[in-house]
Amino acid sequence: MEHKNGGIIIETERCILAKIKIDDFEDVKKIFVNDLVRRYLGGVIPEEHTRTKFIETLNRSQIESHFWVVRLKMNNQFIGLISLDKHVDGGIEVSYELLPTWWRAGYATEILSQVIDFAFNDLEISRVLAETQTANASSCRLLERIGMKLERKVQRFGAEQAIYSIEKADSTVPRL
C-alpha cells in the first residue's frame, strides 16, 4: 500500500485500487447504470441522478470513508468499485461492485481480501461488516469464502439482508 497525491493506493496481484477522484465519473457511472450490478442494490440509478450520486460518494471518500476504483494492472481498465464506509447499524462495512465481465474470475476475492487486510492492519479496525441480500447467493458464498461469518438477517431496503462480519483476531483472510 502506498500514498500518491494524498490518495491511498492498494495493489493486489492483478489490480490497482486507487482512491476515487473526479476523473473517474464516466467509469463509475457504468456501475451505477448496470442492471446486473444493481440488481441487489436497489436498482439502476437513473441517468439524471448519476452525477449527484457520484459527487456524494466522492465527498464521503474525502471526509470519512474510503472508496477505491478498481483497475487492472495490465492495462488500467476499470472493473469496479470497493469501499470501506460506515454501516447503517454502526461499524465499518466493506462493499464492492464489479462489472459483470469480471465476475467469477477471482477478482472480488482478491480485492476484498486486500481491503479487509488494509482495514485490520493500516486502519486498525478490529471488525469489518458486509451486507448483501440473501437472494444474492454468489455474494453470500464469496463473503463466506473469505472468512466472513453470517451474523444475522434483517429486513431492510425491501428485501431480506444478510449481515456478515469478520474480526481481526479470527481473520483467516489470505494475503495475496
PLY file of the C-alpha trace (Angstrom):
ply
format ascii 1.0
element vertex 176
property float x
property float y
property float z
element edge 175
property int vertex1
property int vertex2
end_header
0.00 0.00 0.00
1.29 3.44 -0.83
0.14 7.04 -0.81
0.16 9.04 -4.04
-1.15 12.58 -4.28
-2.96 12.16 -0.96
-4.74 9.03 -2.16
-4.28 5.55 -0.80
-3.34 3.01 -3.41
-3.70 -0.70 -2.72
-2.24 -3.31 -5.01
-3.32 -6.90 -5.42
-1.81 -9.49 -7.71
-3.83 -8.29 -10.70
-5.39 -4.99 -9.65
-4.71 -1.45 -8.51
-7.19 0.15 -6.13
-6.90 3.94 -6.25
-8.88 6.45 -4.23
-11.82 7.68 -6.26
-11.36 11.06 -7.93
-13.44 13.38 -10.10
-11.92 11.99 -13.32
-13.44 8.57 -12.52
-17.05 9.68 -13.11
-17.58 8.09 -16.54
-16.18 4.75 -15.34
-18.14 4.74 -12.06
-21.32 5.64 -13.96
-21.00 2.24 -15.68
-21.57 0.64 -12.28
-24.48 2.93 -11.40
-26.44 2.20 -14.59
-25.74 -1.53 -14.95
-28.87 -3.53 -14.20
-26.94 -6.71 -13.34
-24.62 -4.92 -10.91
-27.51 -3.02 -9.33
-29.91 -5.99 -9.19
-29.45 -6.47 -5.43
-28.57 -2.84 -4.68
-31.90 -1.13 -5.15
-31.86 -0.98 -8.93
-30.21 1.14 -11.56
-29.54 4.77 -10.67
-31.35 6.94 -13.22
-29.00 8.73 -15.61
-30.05 12.16 -14.32
-29.00 11.19 -10.74
-25.64 9.57 -11.51
-23.59 12.76 -11.17
-25.21 13.63 -7.82
-24.62 10.08 -6.51
-21.01 10.23 -7.73
-20.35 13.60 -6.04
-21.84 12.27 -2.77
-19.53 9.24 -2.99
-16.53 11.40 -3.81
-17.25 13.74 -0.88
-17.69 10.87 1.60
-14.41 9.38 0.40
-12.59 12.62 1.15
-14.06 13.03 4.63
-14.92 9.83 6.47
-14.76 6.79 4.21
-12.58 5.04 1.66
-13.83 4.48 -1.89
-11.48 2.99 -4.47
-11.84 2.42 -8.18
-10.52 -0.98 -9.20
-8.41 -1.19 -12.34
-6.45 -3.99 -13.94
-2.69 -3.65 -13.54
-2.00 -4.88 -17.07
-3.96 -2.16 -18.91
-5.56 0.19 -16.35
-9.05 -0.97 -17.40
-11.81 -0.06 -14.91
-13.54 -3.13 -13.47
-15.36 -1.83 -10.39
-15.55 -0.13 -7.01
-14.79 -1.18 -3.46
-15.26 0.77 -0.24
-14.92 0.88 3.50
-17.76 3.02 4.79
-19.99 3.41 7.82
-22.60 0.66 8.09
-26.19 1.73 8.66
-26.22 -0.10 12.05
-22.77 1.17 13.10
-19.33 -0.21 12.47
-17.39 -0.33 9.22
-18.70 -2.10 6.12
-16.80 -3.35 3.11
-18.82 -3.07 -0.09
-17.93 -3.99 -3.65
-19.39 -3.70 -7.12
-17.70 -5.21 -10.17
-18.82 -5.03 -13.76
-20.28 -8.40 -14.85
-17.46 -9.12 -17.32
-15.18 -9.57 -14.30
-17.46 -11.81 -12.20
-16.40 -15.36 -11.32
-12.72 -14.76 -12.12
-11.44 -14.30 -8.55
-11.19 -10.51 -8.70
-13.71 -9.90 -5.90
-11.94 -12.38 -3.61
-8.61 -10.74 -4.39
-9.69 -7.16 -3.75
-11.87 -7.94 -0.72
-9.00 -9.79 0.95
-6.65 -6.84 0.47
-9.15 -4.22 1.63
-10.02 -6.20 4.76
-6.30 -6.63 5.42
-5.90 -2.85 4.99
-8.79 -2.23 7.43
-7.25 -4.51 10.06
-3.60 -3.58 9.71
-3.48 0.01 8.43
-6.68 1.49 9.86
-6.56 -0.73 12.97
-10.23 -1.63 12.66
-10.91 -4.81 14.62
-14.17 -5.85 12.93
-15.47 -5.44 9.37
-19.06 -5.99 8.23
-20.62 -6.75 4.87
-24.31 -6.64 3.95
-25.89 -8.34 0.99
-29.33 -9.57 0.04
-29.83 -13.22 0.96
-31.12 -13.66 -2.59
-27.62 -12.80 -3.85
-26.26 -16.32 -3.30
-22.99 -15.60 -5.14
-22.19 -12.70 -2.83
-23.07 -14.74 0.27
-20.73 -17.55 -0.87
-17.97 -15.05 -1.60
-18.20 -13.48 1.86
-18.09 -16.93 3.48
-15.14 -17.96 1.29
-13.04 -15.04 2.54
-13.76 -15.96 6.16
-16.77 -13.80 7.00
-19.47 -15.35 9.14
-23.20 -14.81 8.90
-24.13 -12.75 11.93
-27.82 -12.10 11.40
-30.55 -11.49 8.86
-32.67 -8.33 8.72
-35.46 -6.95 6.58
-34.25 -3.73 5.02
-34.48 -1.93 1.68
-37.47 -4.08 0.76
-35.62 -7.41 0.98
-34.02 -9.83 3.41
-30.41 -8.84 4.04
-27.59 -10.98 5.42
-25.11 -9.22 7.71
-21.67 -10.82 7.71
-18.67 -9.99 9.86
-15.02 -10.84 10.31
-12.82 -9.92 13.25
-9.11 -9.35 13.12
-8.47 -11.94 15.82
-10.41 -14.54 13.82
-9.20 -13.46 10.43
-8.06 -16.09 8.02
-8.18 -13.64 5.12
-5.46 -14.84 2.76
-2.75 -12.31 1.97
-2.49 -12.15 -1.79
0 1
1 2
2 3
3 4
4 5
5 6
6 7
7 8
8 9
9 10
10 11
11 12
12 13
13 14
14 15
15 16
16 17
17 18
18 19
19 20
20 21
21 22
22 23
23 24
24 25
25 26
26 27
27 28
28 29
29 30
30 31
31 32
32 33
33 34
34 35
35 36
36 37
37 38
38 39
39 40
40 41
41 42
42 43
43 44
44 45
45 46
46 47
47 48
48 49
49 50
50 51
51 52
52 53
53 54
54 55
55 56
56 57
57 58
58 59
59 60
60 61
61 62
62 63
63 64
64 65
65 66
66 67
67 68
68 69
69 70
70 71
71 72
72 73
73 74
74 75
75 76
76 77
77 78
78 79
79 80
80 81
81 82
82 83
83 84
84 85
85 86
86 87
87 88
88 89
89 90
90 91
91 92
92 93
93 94
94 95
95 96
96 97
97 98
98 99
99 100
100 101
101 102
102 103
103 104
104 105
105 106
106 107
107 108
108 109
109 110
110 111
111 112
112 113
113 114
114 115
115 116
116 117
117 118
118 119
119 120
120 121
121 122
122 123
123 124
124 125
125 126
126 127
127 128
128 129
129 130
130 131
131 132
132 133
133 134
134 135
135 136
136 137
137 138
138 139
139 140
140 141
141 142
142 143
143 144
144 145
145 146
146 147
147 148
148 149
149 150
150 151
151 152
152 153
153 154
154 155
155 156
156 157
157 158
158 159
159 160
160 161
161 162
162 163
163 164
164 165
165 166
166 167
167 168
168 169
169 170
170 171
171 172
172 173
173 174
174 175
